[in-house]
Amino acid sequence: MKIALMVLGVIVAVVVIVVVVGYGLPVKHHASRQAVFRSPAESVYAAIANVRDYPTWRSKVQSVEVLSEQSFREKGSDGAILYVVESAAPPVRRVTRIADDKLPFGGTWTYELTPTSGGTALRITEDGEVYNPVFRFMSKFVFGHRATIDGYLKDLGKKFGSTVEITD
């Protein structure tokens, strides 16, 4: 019985620490990563902008519902997420924003494409917000703010038939 109470006490203490630390972290964060693709900017931009095809190459996306020219809903491992395209300047820049205020997170992704001698550099910048203190703790210390960007860049590399090196 003493051991069970001690284990329960440790679990409660960990939960309290996670919540307290989570409340101490800022709601907003900024993360940015880049990869170079051996494809022209027009091709890379087309892949980013063609949200209907996301399920064919993004490992965590199961389906996409296009709601309008400027909005779509992804369904996947993170649940259903509504996005709005805030701006588009093919083939150099695109900004999407999470448009669902019921989620425990939100923010924008800015895609910036720069031609290089061997193809295109794609920088993705996340200006994110995590409202729930437990999720804030997890995204900072367990998953990392860059994990989703890294996964996206790796998946995009596979779509173009190569492994990409991700840099800051």
Summary of the structure (lengths in Angstrom):
residues: 168
radius of gyration: 18.7
end to end distance: 50.8
largest distance: 67.9
contacts: 472
relative contact order: 0.22
helix: 38%
strand: 40%
